[in-house]
Structure formats: structure tokens, C-alpha cells
């Protein structure tokens, strides 16, 4: 599924830094060298819904065990940081809607605003679902179950997980899944 760009959510939510700063979540407060600083201009526009990319790719040593403590730590940091980004986005959307709700007495403006809100609510819904998936991934990580295909049980792979940390299918099962999805129409 190609990522859907939501202009309303990404372009209009940049000025609410001050209000969200006071609602910091504590889930990902642990600083780690694996998470790099956001290059301000480039990352600001990209929605956390599309993925998480500001981290240093894991260097796999020869013969190292899959999902050894270092890899578990690596993905734990990524998942927590991604979740934090998403939660901040949710906060910005909520504040944006609260701030704008009282500003349009004109009925025409209201209609425009309502369709904008519908879009933002949809974005929020997607954000919430993704946060839930991240929580599930973190739960698995804590039980040494993270990184394996839900269907066939093989390793999903470090690079694939870095591209999509919530991936719960190996590439083969995912491909099959997509083919079936298409056939269903
Ligand atoms: Zn599989």
C-alpha cells in the first residue's frame, strides 16, 4: 500500500510546538546514540505515519545471532522514538482542531473546515492504529518474539524491520498476502 500524503495534517501542524511541549510523553525519554537528531527542514514535513528514518542502521557483525540483546535494544529504541513522534503528531492534530473550532462563524468556511476536520480525524485514526501496532511490537520485543514472521515463523530480517519496524510478516508471506488481497478485490 503506497503511503497516502495528507496535506492537511502535515502542512498545517508546524506552529503548535509550544502547546505540545508541555505534554511530553515519558515512553521514549531514554536517550540513545542509535537515534539521530532530526535534520530540521527535511524531517519536519514528513509525517511519522510514513515511517521512521532518523536512526543509524544497525551494523550486523559476522556470525552474530539474530535478535541478540544489541539488536533487541536497537529496535526498542527505534520503536519507542517512532511512537513518541506519532503521539506528538496526534497532539498537534488535536490542538489544531481545538484552536480552529471557534474561528469560523461563516457557514461556508464552516463547511470547508468540517471536511478538513474529517481528514484530520482520519489521520488521527491511522496514527492511533499505528501506535497500537508499535505497542504490540514492543510487547513482542519484551518477550523475545519480535522479528519473526507471524505466518511461517522465519526471521523477518534486520533491514526489513528497519524499513518497517512493525513488519510482522516475512517478505514471502507479505507478497502472498498482497496477492490474495488483490484477488479479493
Ligand atoms: Zn513468512
Boltz pocket constraint, residues with backbone or C-beta under 6 A from the ligand:
constraints:
  - pocket:
      binder: B
      contacts: [[A, 149], [A, 150], [A, 151], [A, 152], [A, 153], [A, 154], [A, 169], [A, 170], [A, 171], [A, 172], [A, 173], [A, 174]]
      max_distance: 6.0
